[in-house]
Amino acid sequence: MRMTTQAESNVRRPRVQKNVTRAIASDICAEVFPAGAMLPTENELCLRHGVSRTVIRESLKILESKGMVRGRSRIGTQVCPREEWNILDGQVLEWIGPRIFELDLLGSVLEARRAIEPFAAECAAERATVQEVAEIERAWQTMRDAEGDVARFTEADVAFHAALLRASHNRVFMQLAGIIQAALQFSLHASNAAVDAHGEAVAVHRELIEALRLRDGATARACSRRMLDLAARDLAVAERKRPLTTTALPSNEC
């Protein structure tokens, strides 16, 4: 009986830890605890969430590692300004949730993509291997076949753009493929969920693949710009729809 209880406890603790961390983070995102404010003491947080000090301390360490809070010796834990949050982190984006529109984070992601992706596409047209083009095409095929399934379509869309960055063979872009993947997922999910059909986007993605095969950098760059224009249009639709209904953002389980 004791062994069973211990096993159940070992399974339960990570779930409790995750729930407590999310609860504190959600309060920070909702400005229950605004920037500059001190969080309640550890004892108060224990009472609020019904957990041990160990769980609270681990949660605060997680939030500190993501730039959301900072420990101040002999004072407590202070909420950091949003500018210091790691907004490329998947969990932070999940905690922000629908407020991602209010913070204009999707607009910032789109601006970053406009600065990076067209040139990355041009580089990929010059440098991508046959295997890399095939990987990009497989992602496109999944997009084409996933019409009507926003989650599956978005997953394939993210894979397409991440593979394109890697195929540029630019070391910085290749690193960015992993770093921005969570932000890209949230951005693409919002734009993909805003419209009922994706035929135009699927067609432009296909044209880019052909440009890669033909080693046509100018066309690859132009296709990338057209994709981003479509994404901007769809994000605008998502923003207009937001007051009426908020699209559930993809969960990023860790």
LUMSE-667797 format. One record per atom (N, C-alpha, C): residue in one letter; x negated, y, z. Coordinates in pm, whole numbers, padded with zeros to 5 digits, always signed. Each point is the difference from the previous one (the first is absolute). Layout:
BEGIN
AXYZ
...
//
This chain:
BEGIN
M-00084-00120+00000
M+00084+00120+00000
M-00087+00125+00000
R-00107+00000+00079
R-00089+00116+00006
R-00066+00026-00133
M-00041-00110-00070
M-00065+00014-00130
M+00098+00061-00102
T+00125-00043+00005
T+00100+00053-00093
T+00022+00148+00025
T+00008+00039+00127
T+00019+00139+00034
T-00116+00085-00048
Q-00121-00051+00017
Q-00119+00073-00045
Q+00000+00015-00152
A+00040-00106-00071
A+00005+00006-00147
A+00102+00102-00046
E+00116+00002+00067
E+00102+00098-00037
E-00049+00141+00025
S-00074+00017+00110
S-00054+00132+00033
S-00100+00046-00105
N-00084-00095-00048
N-00100+00035-00101
N+00063+00041-00132
V+00116-00059-00032
V+00070+00036-00122
V+00070+00135+00017
R+00056+00022+00120
R+00082+00119+00025
R-00084+00127+00009
R-00122-00010+00057
R-00075+00121+00029
R-00031+00085-00124
P-00048-00059-00111
P-00026+00085-00117
P+00125+00071-00049
R+00117-00067+00012
R+00125+00062-00044
R+00035+00117+00091
V-00018-00020+00131
V+00027+00108+00096
V-00095+00116-00025
Q-00127-00033-00022
Q-00101+00103-00025
Q+00038+00084-00121
K+00040-00069-00106
K+00035+00070-00124
K+00122+00089+00020
N+00100-00051+00073
N+00122+00078+00022
N-00026+00124+00085
V-00084-00014+00101
V-00031+00114+00086
V-00079+00105-00078
T-00098-00045-00078
T-00079+00093-00080
T+00090+00075-00098
R+00090-00073-00064
R+00092+00064-00095
R+00090+00100+00071
A+00048-00034+00119
A+00091+00089+00072
A-00069+00131+00038
I-00124-00010+00050
I-00072+00123+00037
I-00030+00082-00125
A-00043-00069-00106
A-00032+00070-00125
A+00123+00067-00059
S+00114-00066+00008
S+00124+00058-00054
S+00038+00125+00077
D-00021-00002+00132
D+00028+00120+00081
D-00092+00115-00040
I-00124-00033-00031
I-00096+00103-00044
I+00044+00056-00136
C+00036-00089-00092
C+00041+00044-00134
C+00128+00084+00006
A+00088-00033+00093
A+00125+00075+00015
A-00016+00125+00084
E-00124+00025+00042
E-00033+00118+00081
E+00070+00001+00136
V+00035-00120+00048
V+00039-00011+00140
V-00120+00043+00084
F-00119-00039-00051
F-00126+00048+00055
F-00072+00076-00113
P+00015+00131-00007
P-00058+00076-00112
P-00151+00014+00011
A-00061+00047-00107
A-00145+00021-00003
A-00043+00088+00117
G-00104-00043+00068
G-00053+00076+00113
G+00058-00041+00133
A+00114-00070-00004
A+00064-00042+00125
A-00076-00118+00059
M+00013-00016+00131
M-00057-00115+00068
M+00107-00109+00006
L-00042-00123-00028
L+00093-00112+00016
L+00026-00022+00149
P+00111-00065+00034
P+00021-00038+00140
P-00118-00084+00050
T-00016-00006+00128
T-00109-00079+00059
T+00019-00147-00033
E-00106-00078+00020
E+00009-00143-00026
E+00111-00064+00083
N+00010+00039+00126
N+00104-00057+00085
N+00140+00035-00052
E+00017+00124-00046
E+00129+00041-00054
E+00033-00075-00128
L-00101-00021-00085
L+00022-00076-00123
L+00032-00146+00031
C-00063-00054+00105
C+00031-00137+00042
C+00147-00013+00038
L+00047+00095+00078
L+00140-00002+00043
L+00094+00020-00119
R-00037+00092-00089
R+00084+00031-00116
R+00018-00122-00090
H-00110-00077-00020
H+00004-00111-00095
H+00006-00137+00066
G-00008-00004+00131
G+00013-00126+00072
G-00114-00097-00025
V-00123+00054-00010
V-00116-00085-00027
V-00113+00035+00096
S-00107-00078-00007
S-00114+00021+00089
S-00089+00114-00048
R-00089+00044+00087
R-00094+00106-00037
R-00094-00049-00110
T-00030-00130-00002
T-00088-00055-00104
T+00062+00022-00138
V+00129-00027-00012
V+00068+00019-00128
V-00002+00147-00039
I+00030+00088+00095
I+00000+00144-00030
I-00138+00046-00044
R-00104-00044+00070
R-00135+00042-00035
R-00039-00048-00139
E+00039-00121-00035
E-00031-00052-00134
E+00075+00079-00107
S+00125+00036+00029
S+00078+00080-00095
S-00064+00136-00021
L-00044+00062+00107
L-00063+00133-00011
L-00131-00008-00078
K-00073-00111+00017
K-00124-00017-00076
K+00030-00010-00149
I+00106-00072-00035
I+00040-00013-00141
I+00036+00138-00056
L+00079+00075+00074
L+00042+00133-00047
L-00119+00094-00010
E-00095-00012+00091
E-00119+00085-00006
E-00085-00034-00122
S-00008-00129-00033
S-00080-00042-00117
S+00060+00053-00130
K+00127+00036+00002
K+00068+00051-00119
K+00013+00152+00001
G-00067+00064+00097
G-00004+00145+00004
G+00125+00067+00053
M+00090-00077+00063
M+00126+00058+00045
M-00007+00056+00142
V-00089-00055+00080
V-00018+00050+00137
V-00149+00001+00032
R-00035+00071+00107
R-00138-00003+00050
R+00004-00003+00152
G-00087-00083+00057
G-00010-00006+00144
G-00086+00114+00052
R+00046+00065+00104
R-00073+00110+00062
R-00032-00039+00143
S-00127-00007+00030
S-00047-00047+00129
S+00067+00076+00114
R+00057-00076+00092
R+00063+00051+00122
R+00126+00084-00026
I+00039+00009-00125
I+00121+00079-00033
I+00111-00090-00050
G-00033-00089-00093
G+00101-00089-00056
G-00018-00016-00150
T+00109-00028-00067
T-00002-00024-00144
T+00079+00109-00071
Q-00066+00065-00095
Q+00059+00115-00069
Q+00036-00038-00144
V+00112+00052-00046
V+00043-00024-00139
V-00080+00089-00094
C-00053-00059-00106
C-00081+00075-00097
C+00089+00066-00106
P-00049+00107-00062
P+00074+00061-00111
P+00014-00100-00115
R+00106+00015-00078
R+00024-00094-00111
R-00115+00000-00100
E-00070+00111-00012
E-00112+00007-00094
E-00110-00099+00034
E-00002-00048+00123
E-00104-00093+00042
E+00043-00146-00010
W+00128-00023-00029
W+00048-00137-00010
W-00057-00067-00126
N-00022-00130+00009
N-00046-00076-00116
N+00121-00037-00085
I+00038+00091-00088
I+00122-00019-00077
I-00015-00102-00113
L-00120-00053-00019
L-00018-00106-00099
L+00016-00138+00065
D+00018-00001+00130
D+00017-00125+00073
D+00143-00051-00014
G+00015-00127-00032
G+00133-00056-00023
G+00091+00008+00120
Q-00055-00024+00120
Q+00084+00007+00120
Q+00045+00143+00028
V-00090+00096-00019
V+00038+00140+00022
V+00113+00039-00095
L-00010-00040-00124
L+00105+00030-00098
L+00132-00065+00040
E-00009-00123+00052
E+00121-00069+00044
E+00063+00074+00118
W-00082+00045+00093
W+00053+00072+00117
W+00062+00134-00040
I-00063+00066-00096
I+00057+00128-00048
I+00137-00023-00060
G+00014-00111-00074
G+00130-00039-00054
G+00060+00105-00092
P+00131+00024+00011
P+00068+00097-00088
P-00057+00141+00008
R-00070+00032+00109
R-00058+00135+00012
R-00113+00021-00100
I-00034-00104-00073
I-00104+00012-00102
I+00040+00107-00103
F+00131+00018-00020
F+00048+00105-00092
F-00019+00138+00063
E+00033+00013+00128
E-00011+00128+00068
E-00144+00050+00002
L-00095-00092+00012
L-00141+00038+00008
L-00063+00018-00138
D+00077-00026-00106
D-00048+00011-00138
D-00122-00088-00025
L-00006-00112+00069
L-00113-00090-00020
L+00003-00064-00138
L+00120-00029-00049
L+00009-00062-00132
L-00049+00096-00107
G+00030+00130+00018
G-00051+00100-00094
G-00152+00006+00004
S-00056-00012+00119
S-00146+00002+00012
S-00063-00122-00066
V+00064-00115+00017
V-00051-00122-00064
V+00004+00016-00152
L+00110+00057-00050
L+00012+00019-00145
L-00107+00095-00052
E-00028+00108+00074
E-00106+00093-00042
E-00135-00071-00005
A-00026-00084+00100
A-00127-00074+00002
A-00008-00096-00119
R+00111-00063-00030
R+00002-00091-00115
R-00024+00074-00131
R+00057+00120-00013
R-00022+00079-00122
R-00148+00035-00017
A-00067+00021+00112
A-00142+00036-00007
A-00089-00119-00033
I+00047-00121+00032
I-00086-00119-00010
I+00037-00092-00114
E+00127-00037-00011
E+00037-00112-00086
E-00023+00022-00150
P+00030+00117-00056
P-00025+00013-00144
P-00146-00023-00038
F-00092+00055+00079
F-00142-00021-00030
F-00039-00145+00025
A+00057-00062+00104
A-00028-00141+00026
A+00048-00086-00117
A+00116+00035-00057
A+00051-00074-00116
A-00093+00014-00120
E-00051+00120-00020
E-00095+00022-00110
E-00127-00082+00021
C-00049-00002+00124
C-00119-00081+00031
C+00027-00148-00023
A+00120-00044+00042
A+00035-00140-00016
A+00005-00040-00147
A+00045+00092-00086
A+00003-00028-00143
A-00140-00027-00054
E-00099+00063+00060
E-00138-00017-00045
E-00069-00119+00066
R+00042-00035+00124
R-00081-00092+00080
R+00070-00129+00042
A+00131-00007-00007
A+00072-00117+00051
A-00040-00127-00072
T-00014-00109+00075
T-00028-00129-00060
T+00130-00061-00051
V-00013-00105-00079
V+00118-00071-00051
V+00083-00052+00117
Q-00069-00052+00101
Q+00070-00054+00117
Q+00076+00109+00075
E-00058+00118+00008
E+00066+00110+00071
E+00123+00048-00076
V-00010+00008-00131
V+00118+00038-00080
V+00110-00105+00016
A-00041-00127+00005
A+00098-00107+00018
A+00070+00012+00137
E-00076+00037+00103
E+00059+00019+00133
E+00102+00114-00001
I-00035+00109-00067
I+00092+00114-00012
I+00125-00042-00076
E-00018-00080-00106
E+00115-00043-00079
E+00091-00094+00081
R-00058-00086+00083
R+00083-00087+00084
R+00088+00082+00094
A-00057+00106+00055
A+00079+00088+00087
A+00114+00064-00081
W-00031+00042-00122
W+00103+00059-00086
W+00111-00100-00031
Q-00037-00125-00027
Q+00100-00102-00031
Q+00095-00021+00118
T-00055+00005+00120
T+00085-00014+00119
T+00094+00120+00013
M-00051+00120-00030
M+00085+00119+00000
M+00115-00017-00099
R-00033-00043-00119
R+00100-00018-00106
R+00108-00100+00042
D-00042-00107+00067
D+00093-00106+00037
D+00076+00029+00130
A-00041+00105+00071
A+00058+00028+00133
A+00107+00108-00005
E+00046+00037-00116
E+00101+00106-00011
E+00119-00031+00090
G+00036+00096+00084
G+00110-00020+00094
G-00045-00041+00139
D-00123-00044+00012
D-00056-00039+00131
D-00107+00104+00036
V+00039+00103+00075
V-00089+00112+00026
V-00126-00044+00075
A+00016-00087+00098
A-00116-00043+00079
A-00102-00073-00087
R+00048-00093-00082
R-00091-00077-00086
R-00061+00091-00108
F+00082+00087-00056
F-00049+00093-00102
F-00110+00089+00058
T+00022+00051+00121
T-00097+00089+00063
T-00129-00073+00032
E+00012-00121+00049
E-00121-00079+00031
E-00086-00017-00125
A+00065-00030-00112
A-00074-00017-00126
A-00055+00133-00049
D+00076+00108+00021
D-00044+00134-00041
D-00127+00040+00077
V+00000-00027+00130
V-00118+00029+00082
V-00119-00082-00050
A+00024-00129-00028
A-00107-00087-00050
A-00056+00053-00132
F+00088+00051-00086
F-00043+00056-00129
F-00096+00116+00022
H+00040+00095+00083
H-00081+00122+00017
H-00129-00028+00078
A+00007-00091+00097
A-00121-00035+00074
A-00100-00070-00093
A+00050-00090-00086
A-00087-00069-00094
A-00060+00097-00101
L+00079+00101-00038
L-00050+00100-00095
L-00116+00080+00061
L+00014+00037+00126
L-00109+00072+00068
L-00126-00086+00006
R+00018-00128+00033
R-00117-00089+00006
R-00064-00016-00137
A+00083-00004-00104
A-00051-00021-00135
A-00076+00121-00054
S+00008+00113+00071
S-00075+00119-00042
S-00150-00020+00020
H-00035-00093+00090
H-00140-00026+00035
H-00069+00125+00057
N+00080+00094+00046
N-00053+00113+00076
N+00004-00042+00147
R-00113+00002+00067
R-00006-00056+00135
R+00093+00072+00098
V+00014+00131-00016
V+00089+00075+00089
V+00145-00040-00027
F+00038-00007-00127
F+00137-00040-00033
F+00028-00143+00047
M-00099-00088-00013
M+00018-00138+00043
M+00024-00008+00150
Q-00068+00085+00077
Q+00024+00006+00145
Q+00139+00057+00027
L+00038+00100-00075
L+00130+00063+00020
L+00115-00097-00025
A-00021-00098-00087
A+00105-00096-00031
A+00052-00066+00127
G-00091-00030+00092
G+00041-00060+00126
G+00050+00102+00100
I-00065+00116+00003
I+00031+00102+00101
I+00140+00058-00020
I+00037+00027-00126
I+00128+00068-00025
I+00114-00096-00027
Q-00024-00131+00013
Q+00102-00096-00041
Q+00130+00016+00079
A-00010+00022+00131
A+00122+00015+00081
A+00077+00125-00042
A-00073+00111-00017
A+00066+00124-00042
A+00062-00016-00138
L-00071-00070-00088
L+00052-00024-00134
L+00127-00083+00006
Q+00003-00099+00090
Q+00120-00083+00013
Q+00120+00083+00042
F-00018+00086+00098
F+00112+00083+00046
F+00044+00097-00109
S-00098+00059-00070
S+00033+00096-00105
S+00076-00068-00114
L-00052-00113-00046
L+00064-00069-00111
L+00136-00056+00039
H+00012-00047+00124
H+00129-00053+00044
H+00106+00110-00003
A-00037+00119+00048
A+00096+00111+00002
A+00042+00038-00141
S-00096+00010-00093
S+00035+00039-00137
S+00074-00112-00072
N-00041-00125+00021
N+00067-00111-00068
N+00143-00020+00050
A+00021+00024+00130
A+00134-00020+00058
A+00098+00110-00040
A-00053+00111-00049
A+00084+00116-00029
A+00079-00014-00130
V-00046-00089-00088
V+00066-00014-00131
V+00046-00143-00019
D+00101-00018-00086
D+00060-00132-00019
D-00074-00085-00102
A-00069+00064-00093
A-00070-00076-00106
A-00142+00052-00015
H-00089-00091-00039
H-00141+00037-00009
H-00059-00030-00138
G+00089-00007-00099
G-00046-00036-00134
G-00106+00094-00054
E+00019+00129+00022
E-00096+00098-00052
E-00136-00017+00067
A+00000-00020+00131
A-00126-00019+00072
A-00070-00129-00044
V+00077-00107-00017
V-00058-00127-00044
V-00064+00016-00138
A+00066+00075-00088
A-00053+00020-00135
A-00132+00077+00002
V-00009+00104+00084
V-00124+00078+00006
V-00113-00083+00060
H+00032-00081+00098
H-00102-00089+00058
H-00053-00095-00109
R+00090-00047-00084
R-00042-00090-00110
R-00090+00073-00098
E+00034+00124-00031
E-00083+00079-00092
E-00140+00020+00056
L-00010+00018+00130
L-00132+00018+00061
L-00084-00127-00016
I+00064-00116+00019
I-00072-00126-00018
I-00055-00011-00142
E+00081+00037-00098
E-00047-00004-00139
E-00117+00095-00021
A+00005+00116+00065
A-00111+00095-00011
A-00128-00059+00061
L+00015-00074+00109
L-00117-00066+00060
L-00060-00101-00098
R+00086-00076-00065
R-00047-00102-00095
R-00073+00063-00119
L+00051+00116-00042
L-00058+00068-00116
L-00118+00089+00037
R-00033+00005+00130
R-00108+00087+00050
R+00027+00146-00037
D+00128+00037+00010
D+00043+00135-00036
D+00019+00082+00127
G-00106+00067+00043
G+00003+00073+00125
G+00099+00116+00001
A+00010+00073-00111
A+00089+00116-00005
A+00146-00044+00016
T+00038-00110-00067
T+00137-00049+00013
T+00026-00054+00140
A-00099-00067+00056
A+00016-00052+00137
A+00024+00115+00098
R-00077+00107-00017
R+00018+00117+00087
R+00140+00061-00020
A+00043+00011-00125
A+00131+00058-00029
A+00112-00087+00059
C-00014-00132-00010
C+00101-00090+00057
C+00008+00016+00151
S-00115+00011+00063
S-00003+00018+00146
S+00072+00130+00039
R-00025+00105-00075
R+00068+00127+00029
R+00151-00012-00017
R+00043-00072-00101
R+00144-00020-00022
R+00061-00079+00115
M-00072-00103+00049
M+00048-00076+00115
M+00021+00091+00121
L-00096+00088+00022
L+00007+00089+00116
L+00112+00102-00016
D+00025+00042-00123
D+00113+00089-00025
D+00132-00070+00032
L+00010-00128-00038
L+00120-00077+00031
L+00015-00018+00151
A-00112-00026+00068
A+00004-00015+00145
A+00046+00129+00067
A-00049+00114-00051
A+00041+00130+00056
A+00150+00021-00020
R+00048-00034-00117
R+00144+00014-00028
R+00082-00086+00096
D-00043-00126+00019
D+00075-00091+00086
D-00008+00039+00148
L-00115+00055+00042
L-00011+00048+00137
L+00093+00119+00023
A+00016+00083-00103
A+00093+00113+00011
A+00143-00051+00017
V+00033-00108-00072
V+00132-00061+00015
V+00016-00054+00142
A-00105-00067+00050
A+00004-00054+00136
A+00021+00110+00102
E-00066+00112-00020
E+00013+00113+00092
E+00142+00056-00002
R+00061+00007-00118
R+00138+00051-00010
R+00099-00095+00066
K-00028-00129-00007
K+00090-00099+00058
K-00014-00008+00151
R-00112+00044+00052
R-00033-00023+00141
R+00106+00050+00098
P+00059+00118-00019
P+00100+00044+00098
P+00122-00092+00008
L+00026-00073-00110
L+00117-00086-00004
L-00030-00138+00055
T-00116-00053-00037
T-00040-00132+00046
T-00150-00011-00003
T-00054-00056+00103
T-00145-00013+00008
T-00041-00139-00040
T-00083-00013-00102
T-00049-00129-00045
T-00091-00060+00105
A+00025-00127+00035
A-00087-00066+00097
A-00138-00017-00061
L-00102+00045+00071
L-00135-00013-00049
L-00053-00139+00032
P-00093-00050-00080
P-00048-00136+00019
P-00072-00017+00132
S+00031-00107+00070
S-00070-00029+00125
S-00139-00052-00031
N-00096+00042+00080
N-00139-00041-00021
N-00044-00081+00120
E+00045-00124+00006
E-00030-00084+00116
E-00148-00028+00009
C-00055+00010+00120
C-00141-00027+00023
C-00014-00102+00109
//
